């Protein structure tokens, strides 16, 4: 149980950080983080973090797949998280 909580928290921190890093790279016209990588982080428990990162850094907000997909996935992951801990 505790390992799952730590993993969930860690993936969401990674989600925020990866969105910030991709935004930084975009501004500097550097090699970008693959969209597939962003989605994998979200799918493996980091959807809340990627959604927060998307809003904080204003990154990928014009892409419909991210704009809708990350929040929907975040809601699903949060519901699963609540179901597990209760």
N, C-alpha and C positions, 0 to 999 in steps of 0.2 A: 504494500500500500504506500509506504513512505517513498520507495524508489519511484513509483508511478507519479507521485506528487512532484518530486524533484525533477523528473524527466519532463513532465508537463510544463513546469515553471521554466526549466532550462530552454525548452524548444520555443517558448514564447519570447524569452529574452533574445534568443538567436533570431527569431522572426523580426523583432524590432531592429536589431543591429544590422541584419542583412539588408533590410529595406533602406536604412540610413546609408550603408556603405554603397549600395547600388546607386542611390541618388547622388552621393558624393562623386562617384566615378562618372556618372552621366554629366554632371556639371563640368568635370575636367576633361571630358571627351576621352576617357580611358576605357580599357577593356571592361566590359560589363559582366555582371552576374547573369547567368542564363535564367530565362523565365521559368524553365523547367525546375531549376534549383529552388526558386522562390516558391513554386507550387509544392515541391516535395517537402520543404520546411513546413509549409502550411498544412499539408496532408498528414504529416507525422506529429501533429500536436501543436504546431506553432501558428495556427490560423488567427488566434486572438492577437498575438504579437505582430504578425504581418499586417493585420488590419489596422492596428494602432500605429505601426510604423508608416503605413501608407498614408494615414491622415496627418501624423506629426510632420513627416517629411514632404508631404504633398507629392507623393511619388506613385506613379502608375494609376492615378485617379481618373485619367481619361480613357483608360482601357476598360471596356465593359466587363470583360472576363474577370479582371481583378476587382473592379468596383463592385460587382455583384457577388462574384465567387468567394472572395475572401470573407466578407461579412456573413454570408450564408454558412460557409464552412465553420466560421468562428462560433456561430450560434449552435450548430450541431455538436461541435467539440465541447462547448460549454455545457450543453445538456447532457452529454455522455459523462463528462467530468462530475457533474452534480449527481447523476444517477449512481456513479461508482462510489463516491464518498458518502452518500447517504444510505 
